[in-house]
Amino acid sequence: MIPPVSPVAEVDRAFLYIIGVSLVLLFGITAAMIGFAIRYSRKRNPVPADIRGNTGLEIAWMLIPTLIALSMFYFGWQSYLGLRTVPAGALQIGVVGEQFFWTFTYPNGKHSDKLVVPAGKPVKLNIGSRDVIHSLFIPAFRIKADAVKGLKTYAWFYPERKGTFTVLCAEYCGTGHASMRADLKVVSPADYEAWLAAPEEHKPVPETAGALAPETMRLFDPAAMHTLKDRVTFMWRVDGGNLHVRLKAPAFGWVAVGFNRTADMKGAGFAIGYIEDGRVYASDEFGTGEIEHRSCESLGGKRRISNVFGSETNGFTEIGFTIPLDAGDSAHRRIDPSAETTVLLACSETMDNFRSKHSYRASFKVNLADGKFSRLR
């Protein structure tokens, strides 16, 4: 099998050709200007000559720039075709941009915040966004494509050698834009298959997971205890150093829980989840202001959510996951299971988007050990 021509070579060839022609024109025109200034100076030509009509010269200065422009177009068009023509049998990987991280979805359904691909195989990236406009940029492979919500775009590249490269966002997308980056790891085909088969810490697992069975979890249902009828149900179970959570809300949007807020949303560690096209998405966020939050990864923390699952049935969205009581980094505050913990519950009835407005929000003081609570607002 003949390996495909990498778009890198086509793009570099077009770039070098344009730079080369530009340098020739720069030095040629500069030399001509200096030569004419000397040759036809007033000192050497006190009486100016009136030169009229030179058909050959007029044809030359129209024809030569036209041919140069057409040659640049040819090389540029060849590189464009290389970037847009995906070879048969390319590995298909989904890419979703979201403030402020990338999520990659592999053919077996595995989700990861890393782009891992095998060397020697073309890779097609199917690109989308969940919120604002992002732009996927991989400088090492000369590809850049906007990620726009509701619009499917793509890019492809051919990783010929093993190594680690950087994935960036090249479109300003908010205050965490500069930290929106990911690793691209090109590994051997055998290492890629091994990595693909290995469980990812935030890979969705079946709802039947024993640690998350409803009958084993403590129920805190504000709808049954206050005037918050048919809103958010919060269930949990403390298991060693982990907290297993199930959230349920009458919504086809998102549902969220936050712990240890200091004011409104500020200081809270949030877990926000929703379901779209049958897939469950969960984000680990931190309240940076009274009405603002950012992904913990963009703040230097690590993703703590694992065992994510969910369903949408009978008008309700249910999300389940596991988080550690102590994530061990500065972007999360430890949850004390034996003391009162501030719990913030929220949901949006519509819009599968972590940044859409909530239609319900309430805060409580909850003792995770005995379930006693009081409402704050």
Secondary structure, 3 states (H helix, E strand, C coil): CCCCCCHHHHHHHHHHHHHHHHHHHHHHHHHHHHHHHHHCCCCCCCCCCCCCCCHHHHHHHHHHHHHHHHHHHHHHHHHHHHHHCCCCCCEEEEEEEECCEEEEECCCCCEECCEEEECCCCEEEEEEECCCCEEEEEHHHCEEEEEECCECEEEEECCCCCEEEEEEECCCCCCCHHHCEEEEEEECHHHHHHHHHCCCCCCCCCCCCHHHCHHHCEEECHHHHCCCCCCCEEEEEEECCEEEEEEEECCCCEEEEEECCCECCECCEEEEEEEECCEEEEEEEEECCCCCEEECHHHCCCCCCEEEEEEEECCEEEEEEEEECCCCCCCCCCCCCCCEEEEEEEECCCCCCCCCCCCEEEEEEEECCCCCEEECC
